[in-house]
């Protein structure tokens, strides 16, 4: 069995506020869990990396 981990990070271009989010789906595309998190002010690269880290840690705990 395998799982899909999808992540995203975004930063508001004017105010600089950022979020990270992610979702885990099974091999058939069924939703298992998801999350979103406000990160405050950071770069796009940092927001993307937080998304990868958070969803990876959640997958490790949940699966």
C-alpha positions as CSV (number, residue, x, y, z in Angstrom):
1,X,0.0,0.0,0.0
2,X,1.2,3.5,-0.7
3,X,0.2,7.0,0.1
4,X,0.3,10.4,-1.5
5,X,1.6,13.4,0.4
6,X,0.7,16.7,-1.1
7,X,2.0,20.0,0.5
8,X,1.9,23.6,-0.3
9,X,3.2,26.9,1.1
10,X,2.0,30.4,0.3
11,X,3.0,33.9,1.1
12,X,0.8,37.0,0.7
13,X,2.8,39.3,-1.7
14,X,1.8,42.6,0.1
15,X,1.6,41.7,3.8
16,X,4.1,38.8,3.9
17,X,1.9,36.5,6.0
18,X,2.4,32.9,5.1
19,X,0.7,29.5,5.5
20,X,1.7,25.9,5.0
21,X,-0.8,23.1,4.3
22,X,-0.9,19.4,3.4
23,X,-3.0,16.4,2.7
24,X,-2.4,12.7,2.9
25,X,-4.4,10.3,0.6
26,X,-4.3,6.6,0.2
27,X,-3.4,4.8,-3.1
28,X,-7.0,5.1,-4.3
29,X,-7.1,8.9,-3.6
30,X,-9.2,8.6,-0.5
31,X,-8.5,11.5,2.0
32,X,-6.9,10.3,5.2
33,X,-5.9,13.6,6.9
34,X,-5.0,17.2,6.2
35,X,-3.9,20.3,7.9
36,X,-3.1,24.0,7.5
37,X,-0.9,26.2,9.6
38,X,-0.3,30.0,9.8
39,X,3.4,30.7,9.9
40,X,3.5,34.4,10.4
41,X,6.0,36.2,8.2
42,X,8.5,34.2,6.3
43,X,9.8,33.5,2.7
44,X,8.1,31.3,0.2
45,X,10.9,28.8,0.5
46,X,10.5,28.5,4.2
47,X,6.7,28.2,3.9
48,X,7.1,25.3,1.4
49,X,9.7,23.6,3.6
50,X,7.4,23.8,6.6
51,X,4.6,22.2,4.6
52,X,6.9,19.3,3.7
53,X,8.2,18.9,7.2
54,X,4.8,19.0,8.9
55,X,3.0,16.6,6.6
56,X,5.9,14.2,6.7
57,X,5.8,14.2,10.6
58,X,2.1,13.7,10.5
59,X,2.4,10.8,8.2
60,X,5.0,9.2,10.4
61,X,2.7,9.4,13.4
62,X,-0.5,8.5,11.7
63,X,0.6,5.7,9.5
